[in-house]
């Protein structure tokens, strides 16, 4: 049996930071306490001066498998994730084929069981015509339901009001939504193409995918959720206006309507388009500095509940195309925690609040079984970080299959030292341990 004793780390967990030892046996944490005596056959890891966090649970990634593996795959992106301290991920349904039948969902689980270094689950995609499949889902075996209320590939845009109402009224699963009003975006895009042709300046991206498009869609989804009693989670907020739609007066476990913010909307602003170009083209768009400040404020005052990445890699060649052809999205899982730890150093968020939003809250929101905390009896998904070290992002260190990062050249004020998945070291000091340590997430529902 795998036996590990982590000694002397500052454990950040459940609102506290305290120097503790953590004992692992097999895939579980069996003891958390002060000055735990080493036992025979135990690997002792001296972690004095380091911080020990629960492994991050990223509730929104696109790992591109099946069908889009020229961009990424579950194996490559899960390697990048564990190098970044993300030990569990929930992957999105807009692959090829799309994950809109139970058969295709189980095919993705089979790929992950073979290839993933991190723990895994998948969202099931809702469409205008797969309501019967949604009704067949086992809530203990799938993370939730994903609906695109803004443009997406294939038939994944759910734009029929009666279908939306039927789905919202008929499932107890968490319904996660991408909110951008499609008619508004199409109108704005057509106006800009008339002026600029296909080569629209990237600075116009947040004008095309505007504040109004985001607010119109998210406010409409929230109104429908309130009317039907649905459990709604709004992905990747990007505007100050939207933050006013969410409540911070009740505990997360009692909320019916929740929100998420992604690292790129907290790190970048419209001021960065000039330097970064289409590398920071995301949907929803990175907005202005005032929006960025408002998102930080809403995260800290609990109107926003979860931190995530929306990791969505494309090839360099794809991103280098003109505006209308360059796809939206970028790779983030390897560096999201480092960006957030740097924000801690900049007094934008506390370390305890970071752990709450990126580790505890995804576990609460999705009812993830025995993960997201440093607790006895829980799975040993953990990350050791050094807040006295720095990390410079350079191309040679990137683990993404696409081979680039919007953070290239950035110096972060922290370092990921070691990552454990189910008690096994899968990353240590820049080296990936090639183990199929990941397990399928289960849900206490």
SEKOLGU-161855 format. One record per residue (C-alpha): residue number from 1; residue in one letter; x, y, z. Coordinates in steps of 0.05 Angstrom, whole numbers, plus 5000, padded with zeros to 4 digits. Example, Ala and Ser with C-alpha at 12.3 -4.5 7.8 and 13.67 -1.06 7.14 Angstrom:
<atoms>
+------+------+------+------+------+
: resi : resn :   px :   py :   pz :
+------+------+------+------+------+
:    1 :    a : 5246 : 4910 : 5156 :
:    2 :    s : 5273 : 4979 : 5143 :
+------+------+------+------+------+
</atoms>
This chain:
<atoms>
+------+------+------+------+------+
: resi : resn :   px :   py :   pz :
+------+------+------+------+------+
:    1 :    x : 5000 : 5000 : 5000 :
:    2 :    x : 5022 : 5071 : 4984 :
:    3 :    x : 5043 : 5104 : 5049 :
:    4 :    x : 5064 : 5177 : 5053 :
:    5 :    x : 5074 : 5227 : 5109 :
:    6 :    x : 5076 : 5301 : 5090 :
:    7 :    x : 5110 : 5337 : 5147 :
:    8 :    x : 5108 : 5409 : 5168 :
:    9 :    x : 5069 : 5442 : 5112 :
:   10 :    x : 5023 : 5501 : 5123 :
:   11 :    x : 4957 : 5468 : 5107 :
:   12 :    x : 4905 : 5516 : 5077 :
:   13 :    x : 4836 : 5486 : 5087 :
:   14 :    x : 4766 : 5508 : 5108 :
:   15 :    x : 4785 : 5580 : 5122 :
:   16 :    x : 4848 : 5566 : 5162 :
:   17 :    x : 4923 : 5562 : 5148 :
:   18 :    x : 4960 : 5521 : 5200 :
:   19 :    x : 5024 : 5480 : 5204 :
:   20 :    x : 5003 : 5407 : 5203 :
:   21 :    x : 5025 : 5337 : 5181 :
:   22 :    x : 4983 : 5296 : 5133 :
:   23 :    x : 4986 : 5220 : 5129 :
:   24 :    x : 4965 : 5183 : 5066 :
:   25 :    x : 4952 : 5109 : 5060 :
:   26 :    x : 4930 : 5082 : 4993 :
:   27 :    x : 4888 : 5135 : 4959 :
:   28 :    x : 4861 : 5167 : 5022 :
:   29 :    x : 4881 : 5217 : 5076 :
:   30 :    x : 4880 : 5178 : 5141 :
:   31 :    x : 4908 : 5229 : 5191 :
:   32 :    x : 4915 : 5305 : 5195 :
:   33 :    x : 4949 : 5332 : 5257 :
:   34 :    x : 5010 : 5362 : 5290 :
:   35 :    x : 5076 : 5324 : 5296 :
:   36 :    x : 5050 : 5257 : 5270 :
:   37 :    x : 5104 : 5204 : 5284 :
:   38 :    x : 5132 : 5169 : 5222 :
:   39 :    x : 5111 : 5097 : 5212 :
:   40 :    x : 5150 : 5039 : 5184 :
:   41 :    x : 5150 : 5037 : 5108 :
:   42 :    x : 5126 : 5108 : 5101 :
:   43 :    x : 5155 : 5158 : 5051 :
:   44 :    x : 5168 : 5222 : 5091 :
:   45 :    x : 5162 : 5287 : 5051 :
:   46 :    x : 5192 : 5346 : 5088 :
:   47 :    x : 5148 : 5405 : 5069 :
:   48 :    x : 5171 : 5458 : 5117 :
:   49 :    x : 5164 : 5526 : 5085 :
:   50 :    x : 5113 : 5501 : 5034 :
:   51 :    x : 5037 : 5507 : 5032 :
:   52 :    x : 4993 : 5447 : 5023 :
:   53 :    x : 4926 : 5458 : 4988 :
:   54 :    x : 4871 : 5411 : 4966 :
:   55 :    x : 4879 : 5395 : 4893 :
:   56 :    x : 4839 : 5443 : 4849 :
:   57 :    x : 4773 : 5420 : 4818 :
:   58 :    x : 4766 : 5454 : 4750 :
:   59 :    x : 4692 : 5453 : 4732 :
:   60 :    x : 4702 : 5476 : 4660 :
:   61 :    x : 4754 : 5449 : 4611 :
:   62 :    x : 4755 : 5430 : 4537 :
:   63 :    x : 4805 : 5374 : 4526 :
:   64 :    x : 4783 : 5364 : 4453 :
:   65 :    x : 4777 : 5289 : 4453 :
:   66 :    x : 4747 : 5256 : 4412 :
:   67 :    x : 4751 : 5286 : 4344 :
:   68 :    x : 4793 : 5349 : 4355 :
:   69 :    x : 4857 : 5315 : 4377 :
:   70 :    x : 4900 : 5358 : 4331 :
:   71 :    x : 4890 : 5411 : 4385 :
:   72 :    x : 4894 : 5369 : 4449 :
:   73 :    x : 4873 : 5304 : 4481 :
:   74 :    x : 4856 : 5279 : 4551 :
:   75 :    x : 4925 : 5251 : 4563 :
:   76 :    x : 4964 : 5314 : 4545 :
:   77 :    x : 4918 : 5363 : 4578 :
:   78 :    x : 4911 : 5322 : 4642 :
:   79 :    x : 4987 : 5322 : 4647 :
:   80 :    x : 4987 : 5398 : 4641 :
:   81 :    x : 4931 : 5401 : 4693 :
:   82 :    x : 4968 : 5362 : 4747 :
:   83 :    x : 5031 : 5403 : 4734 :
:   84 :    x : 4988 : 5463 : 4751 :
:   85 :    x : 4958 : 5433 : 4814 :
:   86 :    x : 4890 : 5415 : 4783 :
:   87 :    x : 4873 : 5345 : 4806 :
:   88 :    x : 4802 : 5338 : 4780 :
:   89 :    x : 4768 : 5365 : 4718 :
:   90 :    x : 4699 : 5368 : 4688 :
:   91 :    x : 4703 : 5368 : 4612 :
:   92 :    x : 4653 : 5399 : 4564 :
:   93 :    x : 4610 : 5365 : 4511 :
:   94 :    x : 4628 : 5404 : 4448 :
:   95 :    x : 4676 : 5352 : 4421 :
:   96 :    x : 4667 : 5315 : 4355 :
:   97 :    x : 4621 : 5278 : 4359 :
:   98 :    x : 4587 : 5319 : 4412 :
:   99 :    x : 4571 : 5288 : 4479 :
:  100 :    x : 4496 : 5289 : 4470 :
:  101 :    x : 4480 : 5215 : 4477 :
:  102 :    x : 4495 : 5168 : 4535 :
:  103 :    x : 4534 : 5124 : 4487 :
:  104 :    x : 4582 : 5181 : 4469 :
:  105 :    x : 4587 : 5201 : 4543 :
:  106 :    x : 4610 : 5131 : 4562 :
:  107 :    x : 4661 : 5131 : 4505 :
:  108 :    x : 4694 : 5192 : 4536 :
:  109 :    x : 4695 : 5160 : 4604 :
:  110 :    x : 4731 : 5100 : 4574 :
:  111 :    x : 4784 : 5145 : 4543 :
:  112 :    x : 4795 : 5181 : 4608 :
:  113 :    x : 4799 : 5116 : 4648 :
:  114 :    x : 4857 : 5095 : 4603 :
:  115 :    x : 4894 : 5161 : 4595 :
:  116 :    x : 4879 : 5212 : 4649 :
:  117 :    x : 4929 : 5230 : 4704 :
:  118 :    x : 4875 : 5272 : 4738 :
:  119 :    x : 4806 : 5253 : 4763 :
:  120 :    x : 4752 : 5265 : 4712 :
:  121 :    x : 4680 : 5274 : 4696 :
:  122 :    x : 4641 : 5302 : 4638 :
:  123 :    x : 4583 : 5348 : 4624 :
:  124 :    x : 4527 : 5321 : 4582 :
:  125 :    x : 4506 : 5368 : 4526 :
:  126 :    x : 4435 : 5392 : 4518 :
:  127 :    x : 4408 : 5407 : 4449 :
:  128 :    x : 4342 : 5427 : 4418 :
:  129 :    x : 4326 : 5353 : 4406 :
:  130 :    x : 4357 : 5306 : 4458 :
:  131 :    x : 4309 : 5314 : 4517 :
:  132 :    x : 4297 : 5239 : 4522 :
:  133 :    x : 4372 : 5226 : 4531 :
:  134 :    x : 4375 : 5279 : 4585 :
:  135 :    x : 4320 : 5243 : 4622 :
:  136 :    x : 4360 : 5178 : 4621 :
:  137 :    x : 4421 : 5206 : 4656 :
:  138 :    x : 4444 : 5177 : 4723 :
:  139 :    x : 4457 : 5237 : 4768 :
:  140 :    x : 4508 : 5198 : 4809 :
:  141 :    x : 4551 : 5185 : 4748 :
:  142 :    x : 4552 : 5251 : 4709 :
:  143 :    x : 4575 : 5320 : 4732 :
:  144 :    x : 4517 : 5359 : 4703 :
:  145 :    x : 4484 : 5387 : 4642 :
:  146 :    x : 4515 : 5439 : 4596 :
:  147 :    x : 4474 : 5486 : 4553 :
:  148 :    x : 4502 : 5536 : 4503 :
:  149 :    x : 4456 : 5597 : 4501 :
:  150 :    x : 4507 : 5631 : 4456 :
:  151 :    x : 4538 : 5607 : 4391 :
:  152 :    x : 4572 : 5540 : 4390 :
:  153 :    x : 4591 : 5486 : 4341 :
:  154 :    x : 4541 : 5440 : 4307 :
:  155 :    x : 4472 : 5437 : 4338 :
:  156 :    x : 4493 : 5453 : 4409 :
:  157 :    x : 4461 : 5522 : 4411 :
:  158 :    x : 4396 : 5514 : 4450 :
:  159 :    x : 4354 : 5571 : 4424 :
:  160 :    x : 4282 : 5544 : 4426 :
:  161 :    x : 4246 : 5575 : 4486 :
:  162 :    x : 4200 : 5516 : 4495 :
:  163 :    x : 4259 : 5467 : 4497 :
:  164 :    x : 4295 : 5510 : 4548 :
:  165 :    x : 4234 : 5513 : 4592 :
:  166 :    x : 4224 : 5438 : 4587 :
:  167 :    x : 4296 : 5423 : 4607 :
:  168 :    x : 4296 : 5474 : 4664 :
:  169 :    x : 4231 : 5445 : 4690 :
:  170 :    x : 4249 : 5371 : 4685 :
:  171 :    x : 4319 : 5358 : 4714 :
:  172 :    x : 4350 : 5361 : 4783 :
:  173 :    x : 4420 : 5363 : 4753 :
:  174 :    x : 4461 : 5426 : 4756 :
:  175 :    x : 4449 : 5463 : 4690 :
:  176 :    x : 4512 : 5500 : 4670 :
:  177 :    x : 4503 : 5553 : 4617 :
:  178 :    x : 4545 : 5594 : 4569 :
:  179 :    x : 4507 : 5660 : 4565 :
:  180 :    x : 4514 : 5706 : 4505 :
:  181 :    x : 4453 : 5730 : 4466 :
:  182 :    x : 4462 : 5703 : 4396 :
:  183 :    x : 4420 : 5755 : 4357 :
:  184 :    x : 4459 : 5812 : 4390 :
:  185 :    x : 4526 : 5780 : 4373 :
:  186 :    x : 4506 : 5766 : 4301 :
:  187 :    x : 4481 : 5837 : 4291 :
:  188 :    x : 4545 : 5867 : 4320 :
:  189 :    x : 4589 : 5821 : 4278 :
:  190 :    x : 4552 : 5838 : 4214 :
:  191 :    x : 4561 : 5912 : 4227 :
:  192 :    x : 4636 : 5904 : 4238 :
:  193 :    x : 4645 : 5860 : 4176 :
:  194 :    x : 4612 : 5915 : 4135 :
:  195 :    x : 4664 : 5964 : 4161 :
:  196 :    x : 4727 : 5922 : 4164 :
:  197 :    x : 4715 : 5859 : 4123 :
:  198 :    x : 4741 : 5794 : 4153 :
:  199 :    x : 4802 : 5826 : 4185 :
:  200 :    x : 4767 : 5861 : 4243 :
:  201 :    x : 4814 : 5891 : 4295 :
:  202 :    x : 4817 : 5844 : 4355 :
:  203 :    x : 4803 : 5904 : 4400 :
:  204 :    x : 4732 : 5901 : 4373 :
:  205 :    x : 4719 : 5832 : 4402 :
:  206 :    x : 4688 : 5857 : 4467 :
:  207 :    x : 4646 : 5906 : 4426 :
:  208 :    x : 4619 : 5849 : 4382 :
:  209 :    x : 4610 : 5800 : 4440 :
:  210 :    x : 4585 : 5858 : 4482 :
:  211 :    x : 4565 : 5872 : 4553 :
:  212 :    x : 4494 : 5875 : 4529 :
:  213 :    x : 4498 : 5806 : 4496 :
:  214 :    x : 4523 : 5776 : 4561 :
:  215 :    x : 4474 : 5810 : 4607 :
:  216 :    x : 4413 : 5797 : 4563 :
:  217 :    x : 4427 : 5722 : 4561 :
:  218 :    x : 4448 : 5712 : 4634 :
:  219 :    x : 4390 : 5753 : 4661 :
:  220 :    x : 4341 : 5714 : 4618 :
:  221 :    x : 4370 : 5647 : 4641 :
:  222 :    x : 4366 : 5668 : 4714 :
:  223 :    x : 4294 : 5691 : 4706 :
:  224 :    x : 4275 : 5623 : 4676 :
:  225 :    x : 4312 : 5587 : 4732 :
:  226 :    x : 4274 : 5626 : 4785 :
:  227 :    x : 4208 : 5612 : 4750 :
:  228 :    x : 4220 : 5537 : 4742 :
:  229 :    x : 4262 : 5524 : 4805 :
:  230 :    x : 4320 : 5497 : 4764 :
:  231 :    x : 4390 : 5490 : 4793 :
:  232 :    x : 4429 : 5539 : 4749 :
:  233 :    x : 4504 : 5553 : 4745 :
:  234 :    x : 4526 : 5610 : 4700 :
:  235 :    x : 4595 : 5598 : 4671 :
:  236 :    x : 4650 : 5650 : 4659 :
:  237 :    x : 4621 : 5717 : 4680 :
:  238 :    x : 4657 : 5773 : 4644 :
:  239 :    x : 4619 : 5838 : 4661 :
:  240 :    x : 4608 : 5881 : 4722 :
:  241 :    x : 4534 : 5886 : 4705 :
:  242 :    x : 4523 : 5811 : 4710 :
:  243 :    x : 4552 : 5807 : 4781 :
:  244 :    x : 4491 : 5844 : 4808 :
:  245 :    x : 4447 : 5785 : 4787 :
:  246 :    x : 4476 : 5739 : 4841 :
:  247 :    x : 4464 : 5731 : 4915 :
:  248 :    x : 4514 : 5729 : 4972 :
:  249 :    x : 4466 : 5726 : 5031 :
:  250 :    x : 4458 : 5650 : 5035 :
:  251 :    x : 4508 : 5592 : 5039 :
:  252 :    x : 4529 : 5559 : 4974 :
:  253 :    x : 4497 : 5493 : 4994 :
:  254 :    x : 4429 : 5529 : 4995 :
:  255 :    x : 4437 : 5569 : 4931 :
:  256 :    x : 4397 : 5551 : 4870 :
:  257 :    x : 4432 : 5601 : 4824 :
:  258 :    x : 4508 : 5605 : 4824 :
:  259 :    x : 4564 : 5636 : 4783 :
:  260 :    x : 4635 : 5623 : 4761 :
:  261 :    x : 4692 : 5667 : 4739 :
:  262 :    x : 4752 : 5645 : 4698 :
:  263 :    x : 4825 : 5662 : 4708 :
:  264 :    x : 4832 : 5699 : 4642 :
:  265 :    x : 4777 : 5748 : 4658 :
:  266 :    x : 4812 : 5764 : 4723 :
:  267 :    x : 4883 : 5769 : 4695 :
:  268 :    x : 4873 : 5802 : 4627 :
:  269 :    x : 4833 : 5863 : 4606 :
:  270 :    x : 4818 : 5899 : 4540 :
:  271 :    x : 4884 : 5936 : 4550 :
:  272 :    x : 4920 : 5871 : 4533 :
:  273 :    x : 4891 : 5860 : 4464 :
:  274 :    x : 4944 : 5904 : 4432 :
:  275 :    x : 5000 : 5859 : 4457 :
:  276 :    x : 4966 : 5790 : 4458 :
:  277 :    x : 4920 : 5795 : 4398 :
:  278 :    x : 4878 : 5733 : 4384 :
:  279 :    x : 4916 : 5694 : 4437 :
:  280 :    x : 4867 : 5724 : 4487 :
:  281 :    x : 4806 : 5718 : 4443 :
:  282 :    x : 4755 : 5682 : 4486 :
:  283 :    x : 4680 : 5676 : 4488 :
:  284 :    x : 4655 : 5713 : 4528 :
:  285 :    x : 4706 : 5766 : 4510 :
:  286 :    x : 4756 : 5795 : 4559 :
:  287 :    x : 4725 : 5862 : 4576 :
:  288 :    x : 4752 : 5927 : 4606 :
:  289 :    x : 4790 : 5942 : 4670 :
:  290 :    x : 4727 : 5963 : 4707 :
:  291 :    x : 4696 : 5896 : 4693 :
:  292 :    x : 4758 : 5860 : 4717 :
:  293 :    x : 4757 : 5899 : 4783 :
:  294 :    x : 4683 : 5884 : 4792 :
:  295 :    x : 4694 : 5810 : 4780 :
:  296 :    x : 4748 : 5808 : 4835 :
:  297 :    x : 4701 : 5844 : 4882 :
:  298 :    x : 4643 : 5796 : 4868 :
:  299 :    x : 4689 : 5736 : 4877 :
:  300 :    x : 4712 : 5761 : 4945 :
:  301 :    x : 4643 : 5780 : 4970 :
:  302 :    x : 4613 : 5712 : 4949 :
:  303 :    x : 4567 : 5734 : 4893 :
:  304 :    x : 4614 : 5692 : 4849 :
:  305 :    x : 4622 : 5622 : 4877 :
:  306 :    x : 4674 : 5585 : 4835 :
:  307 :    x : 4741 : 5596 : 4801 :
:  308 :    x : 4755 : 5557 : 4737 :
:  309 :    x : 4796 : 5560 : 4673 :
:  310 :    x : 4752 : 5545 : 4612 :
:  311 :    x : 4817 : 5514 : 4584 :
:  312 :    x : 4804 : 5510 : 4509 :
:  313 :    x : 4866 : 5500 : 4466 :
:  314 :    x : 4873 : 5513 : 4392 :
:  315 :    x : 4934 : 5507 : 4348 :
:  316 :    x : 4979 : 5567 : 4337 :
:  317 :    x : 4962 : 5566 : 4263 :
:  318 :    x : 4887 : 5569 : 4279 :
:  319 :    x : 4896 : 5627 : 4327 :
:  320 :    x : 4940 : 5665 : 4277 :
:  321 :    x : 4883 : 5673 : 4227 :
:  322 :    x : 4843 : 5737 : 4216 :
:  323 :    x : 4791 : 5756 : 4267 :
:  324 :    x : 4731 : 5722 : 4236 :
:  325 :    x : 4769 : 5656 : 4228 :
:  326 :    x : 4811 : 5654 : 4291 :
:  327 :    x : 4775 : 5610 : 4342 :
:  328 :    x : 4762 : 5632 : 4413 :
:  329 :    x : 4795 : 5598 : 4472 :
:  330 :    x : 4864 : 5584 : 4499 :
:  331 :    x : 4905 : 5536 : 4543 :
:  332 :    x : 4905 : 5553 : 4618 :
:  333 :    x : 4906 : 5492 : 4664 :
:  334 :    x : 4982 : 5490 : 4674 :
:  335 :    x : 4985 : 5562 : 4699 :
:  336 :    x : 4918 : 5580 : 4729 :
:  337 :    x : 4938 : 5565 : 4801 :
:  338 :    x : 5003 : 5603 : 4792 :
:  339 :    x : 4965 : 5664 : 4767 :
:  340 :    x : 4918 : 5659 : 4827 :
:  341 :    x : 4975 : 5652 : 4876 :
:  342 :    x : 5007 : 5713 : 4846 :
:  343 :    x : 4941 : 5749 : 4856 :
:  344 :    x : 4946 : 5729 : 4929 :
:  345 :    x : 5013 : 5763 : 4933 :
:  346 :    x : 4981 : 5825 : 4901 :
:  347 :    x : 4927 : 5825 : 4956 :
:  348 :    x : 4871 : 5813 : 4906 :
:  349 :    x : 4847 : 5751 : 4943 :
:  350 :    x : 4868 : 5713 : 5005 :
:  351 :    x : 4898 : 5643 : 5001 :
:  352 :    x : 4840 : 5617 : 5043 :
:  353 :    x : 4789 : 5648 : 4995 :
:  354 :    x : 4826 : 5620 : 4935 :
:  355 :    x : 4821 : 5550 : 4964 :
:  356 :    x : 4747 : 5560 : 4979 :
:  357 :    x : 4731 : 5581 : 4908 :
:  358 :    x : 4776 : 5533 : 4869 :
:  359 :    x : 4773 : 5471 : 4914 :
:  360 :    x : 4717 : 5470 : 4965 :
:  361 :    x : 4662 : 5504 : 4926 :
:  362 :    x : 4665 : 5462 : 4862 :
:  363 :    x : 4659 : 5400 : 4907 :
:  364 :    x : 4598 : 5430 : 4942 :
:  365 :    x : 4565 : 5456 : 4879 :
:  366 :    x : 4570 : 5390 : 4841 :
:  367 :    x : 4563 : 5344 : 4902 :
:  368 :    x : 4632 : 5313 : 4887 :
:  369 :    x : 4644 : 5255 : 4934 :
:  370 :    x : 4702 : 5261 : 4983 :
:  371 :    x : 4745 : 5311 : 4945 :
:  372 :    x : 4762 : 5384 : 4950 :
:  373 :    x : 4785 : 5385 : 5023 :
:  374 :    x : 4843 : 5363 : 5067 :
:  375 :    x : 4802 : 5316 : 5110 :
:  376 :    x : 4811 : 5248 : 5141 :
:  377 :    x : 4775 : 5196 : 5098 :
:  378 :    x : 4778 : 5240 : 5036 :
:  379 :    x : 4817 : 5223 : 4973 :
:  380 :    x : 4889 : 5248 : 4976 :
:  381 :    x : 4885 : 5299 : 4920 :
:  382 :    x : 4936 : 5351 : 4943 :
:  383 :    x : 4984 : 5403 : 4917 :
:  384 :    x : 5047 : 5430 : 4950 :
:  385 :    x : 5065 : 5501 : 4930 :
:  386 :    x : 5124 : 5547 : 4946 :
:  387 :    x : 5103 : 5619 : 4956 :
:  388 :    x : 5175 : 5641 : 4962 :
:  389 :    x : 5195 : 5618 : 4893 :
:  390 :    x : 5180 : 5644 : 4824 :
:  391 :    x : 5161 : 5611 : 4758 :
:  392 :    x : 5175 : 5640 : 4690 :
:  393 :    x : 5132 : 5613 : 4634 :
:  394 :    x : 5173 : 5594 : 4573 :
:  395 :    x : 5156 : 5551 : 4513 :
:  396 :    x : 5203 : 5495 : 4533 :
:  397 :    x : 5164 : 5482 : 4597 :
:  398 :    x : 5095 : 5479 : 4565 :
:  399 :    x : 5058 : 5413 : 4569 :
:  400 :    x : 4999 : 5433 : 4526 :
:  401 :    x : 4995 : 5396 : 4460 :
:  402 :    x : 4983 : 5462 : 4424 :
:  403 :    x : 5052 : 5486 : 4447 :
:  404 :    x : 5035 : 5558 : 4466 :
:  405 :    x : 5008 : 5598 : 4524 :
:  406 :    x : 4980 : 5668 : 4532 :
:  407 :    x : 5024 : 5672 : 4594 :
:  408 :    x : 5091 : 5662 : 4557 :
:  409 :    x : 5142 : 5709 : 4586 :
:  410 :    x : 5103 : 5720 : 4650 :
:  411 :    x : 5137 : 5712 : 4718 :
:  412 :    x : 5091 : 5685 : 4771 :
:  413 :    x : 5106 : 5694 : 4845 :
:  414 :    x : 5098 : 5621 : 4864 :
:  415 :    x : 5117 : 5550 : 4843 :
:  416 :    x : 5079 : 5484 : 4841 :
:  417 :    x : 5126 : 5435 : 4875 :
:  418 :    x : 5088 : 5369 : 4879 :
:  419 :    x : 5018 : 5344 : 4861 :
:  420 :    x : 4984 : 5283 : 4889 :
:  421 :    x : 4925 : 5248 : 4856 :
:  422 :    x : 4892 : 5194 : 4898 :
:  423 :    x : 4954 : 5191 : 4941 :
:  424 :    x : 5003 : 5182 : 4884 :
:  425 :    x : 5055 : 5234 : 4865 :
:  426 :    x : 5040 : 5251 : 4792 :
:  427 :    x : 5082 : 5314 : 4787 :
:  428 :    x : 5145 : 5335 : 4824 :
:  429 :    x : 5194 : 5392 : 4810 :
:  430 :    x : 5179 : 5397 : 4736 :
:  431 :    x : 5173 : 5322 : 4723 :
:  432 :    x : 5110 : 5284 : 4705 :
:  433 :    x : 5103 : 5215 : 4735 :
:  434 :    x : 5068 : 5173 : 4681 :
:  435 :    x : 5015 : 5140 : 4723 :
:  436 :    x : 4942 : 5128 : 4708 :
:  437 :    x : 4925 : 5156 : 4776 :
:  438 :    x : 4860 : 5190 : 4757 :
:  439 :    x : 4793 : 5163 : 4779 :
:  440 :    x : 4722 : 5175 : 4754 :
:  441 :    x : 4689 : 5227 : 4799 :
:  442 :    x : 4626 : 5205 : 4834 :
:  443 :    x : 4571 : 5249 : 4863 :
:  444 :    x : 4533 : 5246 : 4928 :
:  445 :    x : 4463 : 5257 : 4900 :
+------+------+------+------+------+
</atoms>
